[in-house]
Every structure is written in structure tokens, then in C-alpha cells.
Amino acid sequence: MSIRELRQFSEIMRVLGYPRLLSVENFRQPNFALVADLLYWLILRYEPLVKIPDDIDTEAQRIQFLTSAAAVMSTKARIQCVLLELNQRDCLLSNFDLLLLFTNFSSI
């Protein structure tokens, strides 16, 4: 992702009311905890009563979190999610690459 797109994403999250400050520097290194927090916040903003596991300590828990998030977005928002690349990249996706797996998520 370009710096322009990262700035735009940070601005969108600020406008939506995301409680943490985001900068381009947050996306320089892979940070699954930040991505999981972003996804969890976006999902709760879209569907406040949904329950998804928020433990992401192990790889199995991370995969469970992502598949649960994908299932919620698929059923509630009819957004197609692509999670097949997780095994190929050993869960070392960059922050924005992981967010891009949730296609059309900005329509929230």
C-alpha cells in the first residue's frame, strides 16, 4: 500500500470514531494485534451484538478470530472475505494486506 492510501485509511478510521490514533508508522511493521483490534472495532460498529473470540495469542486463535470475523461479515454484511492466504504466509501478513483481505470493508 502506498503512503497516500495508508493516510487515507487512517483518516477514515478517525472520522468513523476509532478511539486510537493511527499513523503511517503503525503500518511499517506487521502488527496483528492492531489489525485484530481494527477488525474487531469495525465489526462491533457494524453489528454491536455479535460475539467473536478476541483471543489472538496463538496462531490457532488468530485463525479462529479471522474466520469468525469473515463469517460475521459474510452473513451480516454480505461481504466476501478471502482468508486462504493465511497458510501461505504463516500469519505474517502486513497490517494493511490483512485488512485488504476483507474486500469492500470500507462500505461500512
C-alpha positions as CSV (number, residue, x, y, z in Angstrom):
1,M,0.0,0.0,0.0
2,S,1.1,3.5,-0.7
3,I,1.6,6.1,2.0
4,R,-1.3,8.0,0.5
5,E,-3.6,5.1,0.9
6,L,-2.4,4.5,4.5
7,R,-3.0,8.1,5.3
8,Q,-6.5,7.9,3.8
9,F,-7.2,4.7,5.8
10,S,-6.1,6.4,9.0
11,E,-8.3,9.4,8.2
12,I,-11.3,7.2,7.5
13,M,-10.8,5.4,10.8
14,R,-10.5,8.8,12.6
15,V,-13.8,10.0,11.0
16,L,-15.5,6.8,11.9
17,G,-14.5,7.4,15.6
18,Y,-11.8,4.8,16.1
19,P,-10.5,5.6,19.6
20,R,-6.8,5.1,19.0
21,L,-4.6,7.4,16.9
22,L,-3.3,5.7,13.7
23,S,-0.3,6.9,11.8
24,V,1.6,5.5,8.8
25,E,4.2,4.3,11.2
26,N,1.8,1.8,12.7
27,F,1.8,0.0,9.4
28,R,5.5,-0.2,8.8
29,Q,5.9,-3.5,10.7
30,P,3.5,-6.4,10.8
31,N,1.3,-5.9,13.9
32,F,-1.5,-8.5,14.1
33,A,-2.8,-7.1,17.4
34,L,-3.5,-3.7,15.8
35,V,-5.2,-5.3,12.8
36,A,-7.3,-7.5,15.0
37,D,-8.3,-4.5,17.1
38,L,-9.3,-2.6,13.9
39,L,-11.3,-5.5,12.6
40,Y,-13.0,-6.2,15.9
41,W,-13.9,-2.5,16.3
42,L,-15.3,-2.3,12.8
43,I,-17.3,-5.4,13.2
44,L,-18.7,-4.2,16.5
45,R,-19.5,-0.9,14.9
46,Y,-21.4,-2.6,12.2
47,E,-23.1,-5.3,14.3
48,P,-22.9,-4.4,18.1
49,L,-24.5,-7.6,19.4
50,V,-22.2,-10.0,17.6
51,K,-19.9,-12.3,19.5
52,I,-16.5,-13.2,18.1
53,P,-13.5,-14.5,20.0
54,D,-11.0,-11.8,20.8
55,D,-8.1,-14.0,21.9
56,I,-5.2,-13.8,19.4
57,D,-2.3,-15.1,21.4
58,T,-1.6,-18.2,19.3
59,E,-1.7,-18.9,15.6
60,A,-4.8,-21.1,16.0
61,Q,-6.6,-18.4,18.0
62,R,-5.7,-15.8,15.3
63,I,-7.1,-18.1,12.6
64,Q,-10.2,-18.6,14.6
65,F,-10.6,-14.9,15.1
66,L,-10.2,-14.2,11.3
67,T,-12.6,-17.0,10.3
68,S,-15.2,-15.8,12.8
69,A,-14.8,-12.2,11.6
70,A,-15.1,-13.4,8.0
71,A,-18.2,-15.4,8.8
72,V,-19.9,-12.4,10.5
73,M,-19.1,-10.1,7.6
74,S,-20.3,-12.7,5.1
75,T,-23.6,-13.3,6.9
76,K,-24.4,-9.8,8.3
77,A,-23.0,-7.5,5.6
78,R,-22.7,-9.9,2.6
79,I,-19.1,-9.0,2.2
80,Q,-16.9,-11.7,0.6
81,C,-13.7,-12.4,2.6
82,V,-10.7,-14.2,1.3
83,L,-8.7,-15.9,4.0
84,L,-6.9,-18.7,2.1
85,E,-3.6,-16.8,2.0
86,L,-3.1,-17.2,5.8
87,N,-1.5,-20.6,5.5
88,Q,0.8,-19.5,2.7
89,R,2.1,-16.5,4.7
90,D,2.3,-18.2,8.1
91,C,0.2,-15.4,9.6
92,L,2.9,-12.8,8.9
93,L,0.7,-10.6,6.8
94,S,1.4,-6.9,6.9
95,N,-1.3,-4.9,8.6
96,F,-2.9,-3.4,5.5
97,D,-2.6,-6.6,3.5
98,L,-4.7,-8.3,6.2
99,L,-7.3,-5.5,6.1
100,L,-7.4,-5.8,2.3
101,L,-8.4,-9.5,2.6
102,F,-11.7,-8.1,3.8
103,T,-12.8,-6.7,0.5
104,N,-15.2,-3.8,0.4
105,F,-14.9,-3.3,4.1
106,S,-15.0,0.5,3.7
107,S,-18.6,0.3,2.7
108,I,-19.5,0.1,6.4
